Each structure stands twice: as structure tokens, then as C-alpha cells.
Amino acid sequence: MTAQPPPAPDTDWRRAWDPMVAAVGQDFSDGTVRYGADAVTASDIRRYQEPLEFDCPLHHDPHAARAAGYPRVTLPYTAALSWSIPAMWSPGEPPLFDDPARDAQPARTPINNSDPGLGPRTTGFFATGIDMDFVRPVLAGERVGRRGMRLLACTPKETSVGRGAFLTWESDLVDEHGEAVARMRVGTYAYDPHPGASGA
């Protein structure tokens, strides 16, 4: 019997992504809602609007908000994702940056690729796009959380920065009662940098 040659490296790295490709449609979460670090306050909304000079009365005038059918001022839609992110660091935890290197990444973060699911672990990671469909705006006083992690697409691809896969994930943003306020789809690229390149 003649021995078969090993698969070419180009097909080897792509095959590592086969389990993720097969898992498209699967929810990788356990259903737990991960809430943002703080509830939204009127002061937060003001500080978000100020540098943008965003003068929409729904976000600063309680009378205008009530006239539009909302019990309180609303958070601009573009800010909802920010208030759904857990704290990066909390008192008592070790330093977030423990490496003095120029391109050092935080030792931990709720928005990186720390859990690759069924895919290979990679050292580079960045977002490629985001789109959101809103059910309603978030109100001052509410907390926003993220629920679900459904894999919608996995496309292995070699790019100028490395070899990896483009992934599309879908989650819901929910209020403190678990009711959806928005549906979000996030595109990412998880990859291993080419030799000599720096990972994200």
C-alpha cells in the first residue's frame, strides 16, 4: 500500500475551521444575559450627546420624550451597544495591561476572541462590521444586556494580515426584564498573523 502524502498546508489550516462551518446556525451561549457595567443615566446621555452636539429633544427633554410616548428620556440608538458591555476592570482585580510591549493587548476583555467555540484558537482578532435592528430605544434608568451568540456564517480566508475566518454572530440586546430592545449582528475576523506581522 502506497503512503498518501500529508495534506498541503493550505488545506490543513482551512480544515481546522470545518467544525465551525458545520456549526452555522448554532447558539454558542448558555442563554445567560451578560449585562453592561452600569444602568443608563440622564447624565450619561448628556455626556454622550455633548461631544456630538446631538440636539434631539428625546434625549434631554422629559416633556418631549413623554409627548413621543416614552416615560423618560431615551438613549441614542448609537450608544446602546456601549452600555451593554461589562466592565473591563473592577476594584480588586489585577491590572488590565500586564505587558509593556508596544502592541500589547489587555490581559482580558469581554469583547475579544477568548472563547473560539469549535474553531481554532487564534492570536489576531478584529471586528469587520455591525448592524442592528431596534425594537425600541433604551430609556434612562434601564440596564442593557446581551443574550445569545448565534453563528450565522463562517468563511475561512487568507488575507494580507493572516489566515483565519470571517465570522458573523447574532445576539439580542435586552432590558433588565429580558425583553429584547434590539437584534445585533457583528462581523469579525479571527486569524493567525503571517510571520513577522503583529496580531490585533
C-alpha positions as protocol buffer text, in pm:
chain_id: "A"
residue {
  index: 1
  type: MET
  ca { x: 0 y: 0 z: 0 }
}
residue {
  index: 2
  type: THR
  ca { x: 139 y: 337 z: -101 }
}
residue {
  index: 3
  type: ALA
  ca { x: 151 y: 601 z: 175 }
}
residue {
  index: 4
  type: GLN
  ca { x: -55 y: 909 z: 99 }
}
residue {
  index: 5
  type: PRO
  ca { x: 127 y: 1242 z: 118 }
}
residue {
  index: 6
  type: PRO
  ca { x: 22 y: 1471 z: 404 }
}
residue {
  index: 7
  type: PRO
  ca { x: -233 y: 1737 z: 310 }
}
residue {
  index: 8
  type: ALA
  ca { x: -90 y: 2061 z: 180 }
}
residue {
  index: 9
  type: PRO
  ca { x: -55 y: 2333 z: 446 }
}
residue {
  index: 10
  type: ASP
  ca { x: -306 y: 2550 z: 260 }
}
residue {
  index: 11
  type: THR
  ca { x: -581 y: 2289 z: 303 }
}
residue {
  index: 12
  type: ASP
  ca { x: -459 y: 2199 z: 652 }
}
residue {
  index: 13
  type: TRP
  ca { x: -534 y: 2536 z: 807 }
}
residue {
  index: 14
  type: ARG
  ca { x: -872 y: 2560 z: 636 }
}
residue {
  index: 15
  type: ARG
  ca { x: -975 y: 2217 z: 766 }
}
residue {
  index: 16
  type: ALA
  ca { x: -928 y: 2343 z: 1121 }
}
residue {
  index: 17
  type: TRP
  ca { x: -1234 y: 2562 z: 1062 }
}
residue {
  index: 18
  type: ASP
  ca { x: -1459 y: 2279 z: 937 }
}
residue {
  index: 19
  type: PRO
  ca { x: -1632 y: 2229 z: 1277 }
}
residue {
  index: 20
  type: MET
  ca { x: -1727 y: 2597 z: 1285 }
}
residue {
  index: 21
  type: VAL
  ca { x: -1855 y: 2590 z: 928 }
}
residue {
  index: 22
  type: ALA
  ca { x: -2068 y: 2289 z: 1021 }
}
residue {
  index: 23
  type: ALA
  ca { x: -2199 y: 2471 z: 1330 }
}
residue {
  index: 24
  type: VAL
  ca { x: -2355 y: 2764 z: 1142 }
}
residue {
  index: 25
  type: GLY
  ca { x: -2697 y: 2822 z: 1298 }
}
residue {
  index: 26
  type: GLN
  ca { x: -2591 y: 2708 z: 1646 }
}
residue {
  index: 27
  type: ASP
  ca { x: -2622 y: 2931 z: 1954 }
}
residue {
  index: 28
  type: PHE
  ca { x: -2290 y: 2914 z: 2139 }
}
residue {
  index: 29
  type: SER
  ca { x: -2427 y: 3081 z: 2453 }
}
residue {
  index: 30
  type: ASP
  ca { x: -2593 y: 2918 z: 2752 }
}
residue {
  index: 31
  type: GLY
  ca { x: -2877 y: 3171 z: 2746 }
}
residue {
  index: 32
  type: THR
  ca { x: -2731 y: 3381 z: 3027 }
}
residue {
  index: 33
  type: VAL
  ca { x: -2767 y: 3757 z: 2987 }
}
residue {
  index: 34
  type: ARG
  ca { x: -2443 y: 3949 z: 3040 }
}
residue {
  index: 35
  type: TYR
  ca { x: -2534 y: 4299 z: 3148 }
}
residue {
  index: 36
  type: GLY
  ca { x: -2340 y: 4617 z: 3099 }
}
residue {
  index: 37
  type: ALA
  ca { x: -2144 y: 4763 z: 3388 }
}
residue {
  index: 38
  type: ASP
  ca { x: -2399 y: 5031 z: 3477 }
}
residue {
  index: 39
  type: ALA
  ca { x: -2755 y: 5144 z: 3421 }
}
residue {
  index: 40
  type: VAL
  ca { x: -2804 y: 5431 z: 3177 }
}
residue {
  index: 41
  type: THR
  ca { x: -2846 y: 5770 z: 3348 }
}
residue {
  index: 42
  type: ALA
  ca { x: -2961 y: 6106 z: 3217 }
}
residue {
  index: 43
  type: SER
  ca { x: -2609 y: 6231 z: 3292 }
}
residue {
  index: 44
  type: ASP
  ca { x: -2460 y: 5954 z: 3075 }
}
residue {
  index: 45
  type: ILE
  ca { x: -2687 y: 6053 z: 2790 }
}
residue {
  index: 46
  type: ARG
  ca { x: -2589 y: 6418 z: 2824 }
}
residue {
  index: 47
  type: ARG
  ca { x: -2220 y: 6332 z: 2822 }
}
residue {
  index: 48
  type: TYR
  ca { x: -2267 y: 6112 z: 2515 }
}
residue {
  index: 49
  type: GLN
  ca { x: -2453 y: 6390 z: 2330 }
}
residue {
  index: 50
  type: GLU
  ca { x: -2218 y: 6671 z: 2426 }
}
residue {
  index: 51
  type: PRO
  ca { x: -1915 y: 6597 z: 2204 }
}
residue {
  index: 52
  type: LEU
  ca { x: -2151 y: 6508 z: 1917 }
}
residue {
  index: 53
  type: GLU
  ca { x: -2361 y: 6824 z: 1968 }
}
residue {
  index: 54
  type: PHE
  ca { x: -2657 y: 6595 z: 1908 }
}
residue {
  index: 55
  type: ASP
  ca { x: -2960 y: 6812 z: 1984 }
}
residue {
  index: 56
  type: CYS
  ca { x: -3252 y: 6570 z: 1973 }
}
residue {
  index: 57
  type: PRO
  ca { x: -3507 y: 6656 z: 2246 }
}
residue {
  index: 58
  type: LEU
  ca { x: -3594 y: 6288 z: 2300 }
}
residue {
  index: 59
  type: HIS
  ca { x: -3256 y: 6253 z: 2471 }
}
residue {
  index: 60
  type: HIS
  ca { x: -3263 y: 6556 z: 2700 }
}
residue {
  index: 61
  type: ASP
  ca { x: -3619 y: 6689 z: 2734 }
}
residue {
  index: 62
  type: PRO
  ca { x: -3854 y: 6474 z: 2951 }
}
residue {
  index: 63
  type: HIS
  ca { x: -4160 y: 6657 z: 2817 }
}
residue {
  index: 64
  type: ALA
  ca { x: -4065 y: 6583 z: 2455 }
}
residue {
  index: 65
  type: ALA
  ca { x: -3993 y: 6220 z: 2542 }
}
residue {
  index: 66
  type: ARG
  ca { x: -4334 y: 6180 z: 2708 }
}
residue {
  index: 67
  type: ALA
  ca { x: -4507 y: 6352 z: 2416 }
}
residue {
  index: 68
  type: ALA
  ca { x: -4348 y: 6089 z: 2190 }
}
residue {
  index: 69
  type: GLY
  ca { x: -4478 y: 5807 z: 2410 }
}
residue {
  index: 70
  type: TYR
  ca { x: -4172 y: 5737 z: 2624 }
}
residue {
  index: 71
  type: PRO
  ca { x: -4184 y: 5764 z: 3005 }
}
residue {
  index: 72
  type: ARG
  ca { x: -3831 y: 5908 z: 3027 }
}
residue {
  index: 73
  type: VAL
  ca { x: -3559 y: 6047 z: 2804 }
}
residue {
  index: 74
  type: THR
  ca { x: -3406 y: 5791 z: 2570 }
}
residue {
  index: 75
  type: LEU
  ca { x: -3052 y: 5680 z: 2496 }
}
residue {
  index: 76
  type: PRO
  ca { x: -2944 y: 5748 z: 2135 }
}
residue {
  index: 77
  type: TYR
  ca { x: -2957 y: 5423 z: 1937 }
}
residue {
  index: 78
  type: THR
  ca { x: -2588 y: 5454 z: 1853 }
}
residue {
  index: 79
  type: ALA
  ca { x: -2498 y: 5429 z: 2223 }
}
residue {
  index: 80
  type: ALA
  ca { x: -2693 y: 5114 z: 2313 }
}
residue {
  index: 81
  type: LEU
  ca { x: -2409 y: 4871 z: 2244 }
}
residue {
  index: 82
  type: SER
  ca { x: -2166 y: 5063 z: 2467 }
}
residue {
  index: 83
  type: TRP
  ca { x: -2397 y: 5027 z: 2768 }
}
residue {
  index: 84
  type: SER
  ca { x: -2427 y: 4650 z: 2713 }
}
residue {
  index: 85
  type: ILE
  ca { x: -2053 y: 4586 z: 2763 }
}
residue {
  index: 86
  type: PRO
  ca { x: -1945 y: 4452 z: 3105 }
}
residue {
  index: 87
  type: ALA
  ca { x: -1673 y: 4633 z: 3298 }
}
residue {
  index: 88
  type: MET
  ca { x: -1321 y: 4590 z: 3161 }
}
residue {
  index: 89
  type: TRP
  ca { x: -1171 y: 4622 z: 3512 }
}
residue {
  index: 90
  type: SER
  ca { x: -1315 y: 4625 z: 3865 }
}
residue {
  index: 91
  type: PRO
  ca { x: -1160 y: 4711 z: 4205 }
}
residue {
  index: 92
  type: GLY
  ca { x: -957 y: 4422 z: 4343 }
}
residue {
  index: 93
  type: GLU
  ca { x: -871 y: 4277 z: 4002 }
}
residue {
  index: 94
  type: PRO
  ca { x: -513 y: 4262 z: 3869 }
}
residue {
  index: 95
  type: PRO
  ca { x: -401 y: 4522 z: 3614 }
}
residue {
  index: 96
  type: LEU
  ca { x: -568 y: 4505 z: 3274 }
}
residue {
  index: 97
  type: PHE
  ca { x: -242 y: 4564 z: 3087 }
}
residue {
  index: 98
  type: ASP
  ca { x: 37 y: 4343 z: 3221 }
}
residue {
  index: 99
  type: ASP
  ca { x: 274 y: 4357 z: 2923 }
}
residue {
  index: 100
  type: PRO
  ca { x: 479 y: 4672 z: 2842 }
}
residue {
  index: 101
  type: ALA
  ca { x: 523 y: 4576 z: 2475 }
}
residue {
  index: 102
  type: ARG
  ca { x: 424 y: 4837 z: 2216 }
}
residue {
  index: 103
  type: ASP
  ca { x: 132 y: 4639 z: 2070 }
}
residue {
  index: 104
  type: ALA
  ca { x: 34 y: 4462 z: 2391 }
}
residue {
  index: 105
  type: GLN
  ca { x: -331 y: 4371 z: 2427 }
}
residue {
  index: 106
  type: PRO
  ca { x: -529 y: 4369 z: 2753 }
}
residue {
  index: 107
  type: ALA
  ca { x: -490 y: 4052 z: 2957 }
}
residue {
  index: 108
  type: ARG
  ca { x: -868 y: 4007 z: 2950 }
}
residue {
  index: 109
  type: THR
  ca { x: -1159 y: 4175 z: 2778 }
}
residue {
  index: 110
  type: PRO
  ca { x: -1527 y: 4087 z: 2727 }
}
residue {
  index: 111
  type: ILE
  ca { x: -1507 y: 4169 z: 2356 }
}
residue {
  index: 112
  type: ASN
  ca { x: -1219 y: 3956 z: 2228 }
}
residue {
  index: 113
  type: ASN
  ca { x: -1192 y: 3600 z: 2093 }
}
residue {
  index: 114
  type: SER
  ca { x: -1115 y: 3435 z: 2429 }
}
residue {
  index: 115
  type: ASP
  ca { x: -1360 y: 3155 z: 2355 }
}
residue {
  index: 116
  type: PRO
  ca { x: -1321 y: 3037 z: 1995 }
}
residue {
  index: 117
  type: GLY
  ca { x: -1603 y: 2784 z: 2026 }
}
residue {
  index: 118
  type: LEU
  ca { x: -1537 y: 2493 z: 1787 }
}
residue {
  index: 119
  type: GLY
  ca { x: -1281 y: 2690 z: 1587 }
}
residue {
  index: 120
  type: PRO
  ca { x: -906 y: 2701 z: 1635 }
}
residue {
  index: 121
  type: ARG
  ca { x: -766 y: 2945 z: 1889 }
}
residue {
  index: 122
  type: THR
  ca { x: -621 y: 3249 z: 1712 }
}
residue {
  index: 123
  type: THR
  ca { x: -398 y: 3535 z: 1822 }
}
residue {
  index: 124
  type: GLY
  ca { x: -544 y: 3810 z: 1599 }
}
residue {
  index: 125
  type: PHE
  ca { x: -898 y: 3939 z: 1611 }
}
residue {
  index: 126
  type: PHE
  ca { x: -1091 y: 4244 z: 1495 }
}
residue {
  index: 127
  type: ALA
  ca { x: -1445 y: 4348 z: 1411 }
}
residue {
  index: 128
  type: THR
  ca { x: -1538 y: 4386 z: 1045 }
}
residue {
  index: 129
  type: GLY
  ca { x: -1889 y: 4527 z: 1070 }
}
residue {
  index: 130
  type: ILE
  ca { x: -2205 y: 4564 z: 1273 }
}
residue {
  index: 131
  type: ASP
  ca { x: -2573 y: 4619 z: 1206 }
}
residue {
  index: 132
  type: MET
  ca { x: -2865 y: 4646 z: 1446 }
}
residue {
  index: 133
  type: ASP
  ca { x: -3244 y: 4632 z: 1422 }
}
residue {
  index: 134
  type: PHE
  ca { x: -3413 y: 4816 z: 1710 }
}
residue {
  index: 135
  type: VAL
  ca { x: -3742 y: 4723 z: 1871 }
}
residue {
  index: 136
  type: ARG
  ca { x: -3742 y: 5037 z: 2086 }
}
residue {
  index: 137
  type: PRO
  ca { x: -3496 y: 5283 z: 2238 }
}
residue {
  index: 138
  type: VAL
  ca { x: -3329 y: 5223 z: 2575 }
}
residue {
  index: 139
  type: LEU
  ca { x: -3464 y: 5452 z: 2848 }
}
residue {
  index: 140
  type: ALA
  ca { x: -3275 y: 5641 z: 3116 }
}
residue {
  index: 141
  type: GLY
  ca { x: -3264 y: 5420 z: 3425 }
}
residue {
  index: 142
  type: GLU
  ca { x: -3251 y: 5091 z: 3234 }
}
residue {
  index: 143
  type: ARG
  ca { x: -2971 y: 4837 z: 3217 }
}
residue {
  index: 144
  type: VAL
  ca { x: -2881 y: 4677 z: 2887 }
}
residue {
  index: 145
  type: GLY
  ca { x: -2754 y: 4322 z: 2848 }
}
residue {
  index: 146
  type: ARG
  ca { x: -2655 y: 4090 z: 2568 }
}
residue {
  index: 147
  type: ARG
  ca { x: -2816 y: 3749 z: 2517 }
}
residue {
  index: 148
  type: GLY
  ca { x: -2731 y: 3477 z: 2271 }
}
residue {
  index: 149
  type: MET
  ca { x: -2438 y: 3413 z: 2040 }
}
residue {
  index: 150
  type: ARG
  ca { x: -2577 y: 3255 z: 1724 }
}
residue {
  index: 151
  type: LEU
  ca { x: -2328 y: 3178 z: 1450 }
}
residue {
  index: 152
  type: LEU
  ca { x: -2473 y: 3295 z: 1118 }
}
residue {
  index: 153
  type: ALA
  ca { x: -2168 y: 3247 z: 893 }
}
residue {
  index: 154
  type: CYS
  ca { x: -1810 y: 3116 z: 896 }
}
residue {
  index: 155
  type: THR
  ca { x: -1589 y: 3172 z: 592 }
}
residue {
  index: 156
  type: PRO
  ca { x: -1222 y: 3067 z: 618 }
}
residue {
  index: 157
  type: LYS
  ca { x: -999 y: 3304 z: 422 }
}
residue {
  index: 158
  type: GLU
  ca { x: -636 y: 3404 z: 392 }
}
residue {
  index: 159
  type: THR
  ca { x: -591 y: 3782 z: 383 }
}
residue {
  index: 160
  type: SER
  ca { x: -298 y: 4021 z: 378 }
}
residue {
  index: 161
  type: VAL
  ca { x: -284 y: 4011 z: 760 }
}
residue {
  index: 162
  type: GLY
  ca { x: -303 y: 3635 z: 813 }
}
residue {
  index: 163
  type: ARG
  ca { x: -504 y: 3313 z: 789 }
}
residue {
  index: 164
  type: GLY
  ca { x: -836 y: 3279 z: 966 }
}
residue {
  index: 165
  type: ALA
  ca { x: -1209 y: 3305 z: 920 }
}
residue {
  index: 166
  type: PHE
  ca { x: -1471 y: 3573 z: 879 }
}
residue {
  index: 167
  type: LEU
  ca { x: -1750 y: 3506 z: 1127 }
}
residue {
  index: 168
  type: THR
  ca { x: -2094 y: 3661 z: 1169 }
}
residue {
  index: 169
  type: TRP
  ca { x: -2260 y: 3643 z: 1511 }
}
residue {
  index: 170
  type: GLU
  ca { x: -2615 y: 3741 z: 1612 }
}
residue {
  index: 171
  type: SER
  ca { x: -2723 y: 3849 z: 1961 }
}
residue {
  index: 172
  type: ASP
  ca { x: -3013 y: 4029 z: 2125 }
}
residue {
  index: 173
  type: LEU
  ca { x: -2979 y: 4337 z: 2342 }
}
residue {
  index: 174
  type: VAL
  ca { x: -3228 y: 4311 z: 2627 }
}
residue {
  index: 175
  type: ASP
  ca { x: -3353 y: 4519 z: 2918 }
}
residue {
  index: 176
  type: GLU
  ca { x: -3345 y: 4411 z: 3284 }
}
residue {
  index: 177
  type: HIS
  ca { x: -3665 y: 4210 z: 3231 }
}
residue {
  index: 178
  type: GLY
  ca { x: -3511 y: 4012 z: 2945 }
}
residue {
  index: 179
  type: GLU
  ca { x: -3723 y: 4183 z: 2680 }
}
residue {
  index: 180
  type: ALA
  ca { x: -3542 y: 4249 z: 2353 }
}
residue {
  index: 181
  type: VAL
  ca { x: -3471 y: 4610 z: 2262 }
}
residue {
  index: 182
  type: ALA
  ca { x: -3256 y: 4528 z: 1958 }
}
residue {
  index: 183
  type: ARG
  ca { x: -3111 y: 4247 z: 1748 }
}
residue {
  index: 184
  type: MET
  ca { x: -2745 y: 4282 z: 1659 }
}
residue {
  index: 185
  type: ARG
  ca { x: -2523 y: 4113 z: 1401 }
}
residue {
  index: 186
  type: VAL
  ca { x: -2148 y: 4152 z: 1437 }
}
residue {
  index: 187
  type: GLY
  ca { x: -1887 y: 4051 z: 1181 }
}
residue {
  index: 188
  type: THR
  ca { x: -1538 y: 3955 z: 1299 }
}
residue {
  index: 189
  type: TYR
  ca { x: -1215 y: 3822 z: 1155 }
}
residue {
  index: 190
  type: ALA
  ca { x: -1029 y: 3575 z: 1379 }
}
residue {
  index: 191
  type: TYR
  ca { x: -684 y: 3490 z: 1244 }
}
residue {
  index: 192
  type: ASP
  ca { x: -322 y: 3399 z: 1300 }
}
residue {
  index: 193
  type: PRO
  ca { x: -95 y: 3673 z: 1166 }
}
residue {
  index: 194
  type: HIS
  ca { x: 157 y: 3599 z: 894 }
}
residue {
  index: 195
  type: PRO
  ca { x: 510 y: 3553 z: 1032 }
}
residue {
  index: 196
  type: GLY
  ca { x: 651 y: 3894 z: 1119 }
}
residue {
  index: 197
  type: ALA
  ca { x: 308 y: 4057 z: 1135 }
}
residue {
  index: 198
  type: SER
  ca { x: 150 y: 4183 z: 1458 }
}
residue {
  index: 199
  type: GLY
  ca { x: -180 y: 4035 z: 1580 }
}
residue {
  index: 200
  type: ALA
  ca { x: -470 y: 4256 z: 1696 }
}
